[in-house]
Amino acid sequence: MDVMIHFKEDGTKLCGFVEGEIDTFTASGLREELEAVKITKGMEIELDLSKVNYMDSTGLGVFVAFYKRATREDGKVKLVGLSNRLQRLFEITGLSELMDIETDKKVELS
């Protein structure tokens, strides 16, 4: 299964909806999509992962790289809608302490 991401811009806020499985085979596509995002100073980016049904360490690496780039460019990244499994993955790797994660919120893409 592939991974898909859709974006909706709302002023200085960018909302993204990620769907599918993020692993060694699909992570490069997600990485390319995230690298194409133009981050401006003060920009808020929310990524909804509620439809991500699997993610391995390669996927974690993609989100860490995006988080670091956004921080370097004075933007903010928040991950929302994580399943218990994904939340646990971020917790055991210590990334939940580094990144802004909100598990009970989902991005609205209308």
C-alpha positions as CSV (number, residue, x, y, z in Angstrom):
1,M,0.0,0.0,0.0
2,D,1.2,3.5,-0.8
3,V,1.2,6.5,1.4
4,M,-0.7,9.6,0.4
5,I,-0.7,13.2,1.7
6,H,-3.1,16.0,1.0
7,F,-2.5,19.6,2.1
8,K,-4.9,22.5,2.8
9,E,-3.5,26.0,3.4
10,D,-5.3,28.4,5.8
11,G,-3.4,31.6,6.1
12,T,-0.2,30.9,7.9
13,K,-1.4,27.4,8.8
14,L,-0.8,24.3,6.7
15,C,-2.9,21.2,7.4
16,G,-1.8,17.9,6.0
17,F,-3.6,14.6,6.0
18,V,-1.4,11.5,5.8
19,E,-2.9,8.1,4.8
20,G,-1.5,4.6,4.3
21,E,1.5,2.7,5.4
22,I,4.9,4.4,6.0
23,D,7.8,2.0,5.6
24,T,11.0,1.6,3.7
25,F,9.2,1.3,0.4
26,T,6.8,4.2,0.8
27,A,8.8,6.7,2.9
28,S,10.6,8.2,0.0
29,G,7.3,9.5,-1.6
30,L,6.3,11.0,1.7
31,R,9.7,12.6,2.2
32,E,9.5,14.2,-1.3
33,E,6.1,15.6,-0.5
34,L,7.2,17.1,2.8
35,E,10.4,18.4,1.2
36,A,8.3,20.3,-1.3
37,V,6.5,22.2,1.4
38,K,7.6,25.8,1.5
39,I,8.0,26.7,5.2
40,T,7.8,30.4,6.1
41,K,8.7,32.1,9.4
42,G,5.9,31.5,12.0
43,M,4.1,28.9,9.8
44,E,2.1,26.3,11.7
45,I,1.9,22.8,10.2
46,E,-0.4,20.2,11.5
47,L,-0.1,16.7,10.1
48,D,-3.0,14.3,10.8
49,L,-1.8,10.7,11.1
50,S,-5.2,9.2,12.0
51,K,-5.3,7.2,8.8
52,V,-1.7,5.9,9.0
53,N,-2.2,2.2,9.9
54,Y,1.5,1.3,10.0
55,M,4.8,3.1,10.4
56,D,8.4,1.8,10.9
57,S,11.6,3.5,11.8
58,T,12.0,4.9,8.3
59,G,8.7,6.8,8.7
60,L,9.9,8.1,12.0
61,G,13.0,9.4,10.3
62,V,10.9,11.2,7.7
63,F,9.0,13.1,10.3
64,V,12.1,13.9,12.4
65,A,13.8,15.3,9.3
66,F,10.7,17.4,8.5
67,Y,10.4,18.6,12.1
68,K,14.1,19.6,12.2
69,R,13.8,21.5,8.9
70,A,10.6,23.3,10.0
71,T,12.3,24.3,13.3
72,R,15.4,25.5,11.5
73,E,13.2,27.7,9.2
74,D,11.2,29.1,12.2
75,G,8.1,27.0,11.6
76,K,6.1,24.8,14.0
77,V,5.0,21.2,13.4
78,K,2.3,19.4,15.3
79,L,1.4,15.7,14.7
80,V,-2.3,15.0,15.5
81,G,-4.6,12.0,15.5
82,L,-2.0,9.3,16.2
83,S,-3.3,5.8,17.0
84,N,-2.3,4.2,20.2
85,R,0.3,2.2,18.3
86,L,1.9,5.2,16.6
87,Q,1.8,7.2,19.9
88,R,3.6,4.3,21.6
89,L,6.2,4.3,18.8
90,F,7.0,8.0,19.3
91,E,7.1,7.4,23.1
92,I,9.5,4.5,23.2
93,T,11.9,6.3,20.8
94,G,11.7,9.5,23.0
95,L,10.4,11.5,20.1
96,S,7.2,12.4,21.9
97,E,9.4,14.5,24.2
98,L,10.9,16.4,21.3
99,M,7.9,16.8,19.0
100,D,4.5,18.4,19.5
101,I,2.0,15.5,19.4
102,E,-1.7,15.8,20.1
103,T,-3.5,12.4,19.9
104,D,-7.2,13.3,20.1
105,K,-7.3,16.0,17.3
106,K,-7.8,15.5,13.6
107,V,-7.2,18.0,10.8
108,E,-10.3,19.0,8.9
109,L,-9.8,18.9,5.1
110,S,-12.9,20.3,3.5
